[in-house]
Amino acid sequence: MSRNQAGRGKKQFSGKGNVPYKKKSQPKKQGAKSHDIRLNKYIANSGICSRREADENIAIGLVTVNGKVVNEMGFKVKPGDEVKFDGQRISPEPKVYVLLNKPKGFATTTAEGKGRTVMDLVANATSANIRPIGRLGRNSLGLLLFTNDEKVVQKFTNSKNGVARLFQVELDRNLKFEDLKKIQEGFNVDGRTITVEEVSYVEGESKNKIGIKIKNTGNSILRTIFETLKYDLVKIDCVAIGHLTKKDIPRGHWKHLTTQEINTLKML
């Protein structure tokens, strides 16, 4: 038997103290922490300033995480944390704008356990943490804008300016002309004045189909208006948000806004 044959099956040694050679094991990755990001990098990625400047701003208390001021250098942000710079929420993600033509039966919420939601419909649109601006009731239809751009969100939710949305509503009966005038002029409900941007009959349709433009982010004001005037709302359909329309977006589908649409949106 040769020396090589005799040595088969035996452990190989490194020659260092006759200790069997073992390949160094790689440290196990901890899944949750692998997605953490240093706070200064998070701020820099959001486009606010450089990492060095981010450290300076952290040191003087301009940055909060989940509502608490963070002065710690090297602090790491976890997925889902809310980071604010000088009071404004920021995100390191690219800005994304998704327009959905919502069908019936989907709740406008980001919460879980609410059945089918609009987030299910845009799940494949982007990996960014987008959320809907405003609300459409579960049985309401039409356009709903999603984004992670906080400046655009603030533009919509600004109580003085806001962004106009055009709805087509269908009532259980024809809207009387005197009631149309009342909506145009504004009227009081429970001590507050209800006003809209525009309201009119839909051209070429019966008098129970109304076009109405509002700047409120929800559509509960529509129910308030017509229920106060003793009409039942049969259908609510958001057909335009500012300059954005449902053109080429079938019901239940979505699209990313074009660069021109985004620029116009920011100028509204």
Protein Blocks (a to p, Z undefined) as FASTA:
>chain_A
ZZklmmgoiacdehiooiacdddddddddfklmmgccfklmmmmnomacfklmmmmmmno
paceehiacfbghiacdehiacdeehiacdfbdcddddddddehiacdfbehiljafklm
mmmmpmcdcddehjddfkbgcjddddfbfklmmmmmpmklopadddddddfbdcdfklmm
mmmnopaeehiacddfbdcddehiafkbccdddfbfblklmmmmmmmnopacfbdcdfbg
hjbcfehiaghiacdddfklmmmmmmZZ
